[in-house]
Amino acid sequence: MKRRHFVTLVGGAALIWPTLSFGQQSARVWKIGYLGFGEASSWTSEVEAFRAGLRDLGYVEGRNLKIDFQWAERVDQTFDLAKQLVDRKVDVIFAPASTQVGPARRATATIPIVFAQHADPVGLGDVTSLSRPGGNITGMSMLLTEVSVKELEILKEILPAAIRVGLLWNPTTPSHPTAVRAVEGAAHTLGVELVPVSATTVPEVQDGFLTMVRDQCNGLLVLSSPLYTVQAELVAELQIRHRLPAIFANRINVKAGGLVSYGADLDDLYRRAAFYIDKIFRGATPADLPVEQASKYFMVLNLKTARALGVNVSSTLLARADEVIE
């Protein structure tokens, strides 16, 4: 990705980030508490994008910045880790998704919280509105509900004869119930029967595939969730084993062997989240920093997987893909 100056509109006025950043001017060591989920190795690209965004603004780890990484193996661990970050008096908590924002919000009402890929910040009550968050939380958002509907449309285009589609969703991901309802409505419009399967653990994911096979599903839509990102290789392998062509939100799932993805550019969202942290370090309050929605969405196709599943990808769809993995 080419480095460029970032310009955004806030309340009708343009904010242009200066060449000499606050991070370069300040001698203070700022502390960011990073509240992650899953294995750190599953998020290396996003973490590096986040660090790159901070470096571009003059923040150098070990000089004027410290990032305290805390990785939860299970959702029920996130609150305790958030409390630890509060006790360590970090200046900002970076809680990338709604899975982490909720526990961070319960842990503190005063320390600023910045997110990078929140699916529904208004609907879940984490901010009052996109233009005026109104509390201690703000950041970058992706349109999970709308994107999930689009994913179903793409899957139906790839599998025009599909009459029954599985939907893998995670009840511990706060934004999923709303997305499930939207996809159910879209399925009715497209003339396909939806088979929702909830899974919060690896065994439940494995059992869910067996359920979808038993119900004779022709394809699968996997809603975006930290768990399914962390278990990208497992989900991709189950897709091949059970011959269930699947569409995902994240590119990492397709790199791991999934058939196709359509979703926001997470690296871009994480990099841009650094601008919110910089503004907060400069003295801005999250309540006055509008939530910005993702502007880059990509479709990625894995032709090797398509061949393994016997799926014929049309030339039209190939031409629309932003990336094709051979």
N, C-alpha and C positions, 0 to 999 in steps of 0.2 A: 504494500500500500504506500502510495506516495505521500510524503509529508507535506502538509499544507497549512496555511493559516486558517484558523477556525473562526467563523463569524456567525452569530446567531442573533435572532431578534427577540427581545424581551420587552413586552409592553410597548411595542412599536419603535423602540430605540435600538440601534445597533451597538453591540458590545464587541469591540475589537481587541483581542488579547495583545498586549504590548510585547515587543521583542525581548526586553529585559524583564523577566518575570519576578514576582514577589519571592519565589523560592530562591532565586539567585541573590536577592538583596538581603534576605533575612539570615541572621546568624543562629536563630533558634532551631532546635531539632524538633521537628513536628512528628507526632506519633499517630499512625493510622492503625486501627485494629481491623484486620481482614477476617471476616466471619465466613469461612468457606464450608462447602459440603462435599463429602466424598474424598477420594484420594487426590492429593495435590497433582499427581501426574496426569489426571484426567482434565486438568484445567490449565496446562502449561501455556497454551496459546493465548488464552484470555488474560492470565496473570502477566505475561510478558507485554501484552498490549496495554494493560493498566500501568505497568511500570514505565513503559515507553512514553505514555501520555504524561506521566509525572516528570520524567526526565526532560521532555520537551519544554516543560514549564520551569525547569531549573532545580528540581528536587532530586538530590543524589543520596541514595541510601548510604548510611555510614558517615555522612557529612551533615546534612540538614534534614534528614528524613529517616525514620525508623518504621518499618512495617511489621506489625506483630501478627503473624499468620496463625489462625486457629481453625483446624479442620474437623468438622463433626462427621463421625462415621455413620451416625443415625440422626434422624430428625429430632428425636427427644433429647439429644445432647446439645442442640444449638443454643438453648436458653442459658444453660450453665456456662457455656463458652462466652456468650455475650456478656454475662455478669462478670466473668473474669476480665474481659476487656474494659468494662466499666470500672472495676476495682483498680485496674492499672492506669486509670485516668488518661486514656487515649484521647486525642483531640477530635478524632472522627472515627466512626465505625463504618466500614465499607461492607455492606450486606448485599451482595449482588442481586439476589432474586427474592421473590415474595416468601419463599421457604425460610430465608434467613431474616428478612425484614421484620416479620411478626415477632419472633423471639427477641430481636434487638430492641424493638419498640417497647416490649414488656420490661426489658432490662433497664431502659433509661428514657426519660422524657426531656432530657437536657442536652446530652451529647449529640451533636449532629450525626445523622445516619444518611448515607448516600447509597443508592442502588444503581445497578447498571442494566438489568434486564427484567425489571418488574413487569408482570403481565397485565395487572389491573390495579394500579395504585389507588384510584378513586373508588372503584367498586369494593375493594377490601378495606376501605377506610383508613389507609395509611397516609393519604393526603386529602385535603378538603376539595381541591380542584387542581387541574394541571397547571393553570396559570397562577394560582395562589395556593401553594401547598398548605400553608397555615400552621405548621408545626415544626418539628425538628428533623423532618424527613423529606428528601427530594432526590432527583437523579434522572436516569434514562429509562424509558419504558418501551416495551415492544407490545404489539397488538395481538396477543395470543388468541383471543376469541376469533377475530377476523381472519388471522393467518390460518388457524385450524380449519376453518370453513374452506379457505382456498386450498389447503392441502387435500381435503377430501375431493374437491373438484379435480385436482391434478391426478389423484389416484384413480378416479373414475375415468379420466381421459386415457390413462395408461392401460386400465383394465375395463374397457367399455362393456364387456359382458358380465362384469361383477354384479351379483344381486345381493350379496351379504358381505359386509365389511366389519372387521373387528376394530374396537377402539380401546387401546390400552391407556388407562389414566390412573393417576396417583392421588388418592384422597388426602394425603398429607401435603400436597401442593395446593395452597389456598385458592389459586385462580382456576383450578380444574373444573369444579362443579359448573361454573358459568360457561366454560368452553364446551363441556359435554352437552349442555342444553342447546347451545348454538349449533354444534355438529349434528345433533339429533334432528333439528329443524332442517338443516341442509340435506341430510340423508333422505328425508321425506321428499324434498324437492327434486332430488336426483334419482329418485325411484330405487333406492337401495335400502336394505334392512341393516340396521346398526346393531352390533353385538358388543355392548360396553363391558369391559373386564377391568376391574380395579386391582392394582398391585402396588404394595408398599415395600415389599422385600423381594429378594432374589427368588426364593421358593415360590412366592406368589406370581412372579413374572413367568416362571417356568410352568406353573399350573395354569396360568392364564392362556398360554399358547395351546395347551391341551384342550382347554375349553373351546377356544376358537376353532380348532381342528374338528372337534366333536360336533360343533354347530355348523360345520361346512362353510366357513368363511373363505372368500375368494381373495381377500387382501386385508391390509392392516394399516390403521392410522395410529401413530404413537404420539401422544401429546407431549409437548416439551416439559421436562421435569429433570431436576438435578440427578435424581436416581437413574433415569434412563440414559442420561449422558455419561455418568460414571460407569454404567454397565453396557456401554455401547457395543463392545465386542460380543458379549453374551446375547444381547437382543438380536444382533445381526446374525449370529450363528443359529439362533432359534428360528429366525426368519427363513434361513436356507434349509434347515433340517425339516421344518414343517411346511415348506413351500408356501409361505404366506408373504407375497410381495408387500413391502412396507414403505410408508412415507413418514419422514421425520421432520422436525423443525430445525435440527442442528446438523451442520456439515460434518461434524466429528462422527456422527452415526453412519454416514455414508462412507467416510474414509475407513470405518471399521468393517464395512461390508454391507451396509444397508442399501436399499435400491435407490431411493431418491429423497432429497430433502428440499424444503422450501421454508425460509425463515429469515429473521433479521441477522445481520452481520454482527456476531457477538464481539469479535475483536474490536470493531469500530465502536460499539457501545461501551466497552470497558475502557478504551482509550479516551473516549469523550467524557466518561465519568470523572476523569482526573481534573477536568476543568471545574467541576462543581467543588471538588475538594480544594482546589486552588482559590476559588472565590471565598469559600468558608475560612480558609487560613487568612485571607485578606480582611476578613471582618464581616462578610455578608452572612445573613441568617438563612437557613433552609426555607423558612416560611416565605421568603421573598424571592426565591430562585425557582422559576417555573420548571415543571417537569417537561423534558423534551422527549418526543417520540422518535423511534427509530426511523431512519430515512432510507436505509439500504437493505434490500431484501434480495436473497440469492436463491436460485434453484441449482442443485447439484445432482448429477446422475451418475450412477455406477454401472457401466455397461457390462463389466465382468459379472456382476451380480445378476443383471438382467438376463444374460446368456445362461447362467446357472439355473435360473428360475424359469427359463423358457418364455420370457416376457419380450414382446416385440415393441420397442420404443419407436414411435413414429419420427420421421425426419422433421416434422413440424415442431415436436416437443424438443428434439435434440437442438434445433436451431434456437429455441427459446432458453435453453439451459445456459447458465453463467459459467458452469464448469462441468466437464465430463471426465470421469475417472475411467481409464481403460483397464 
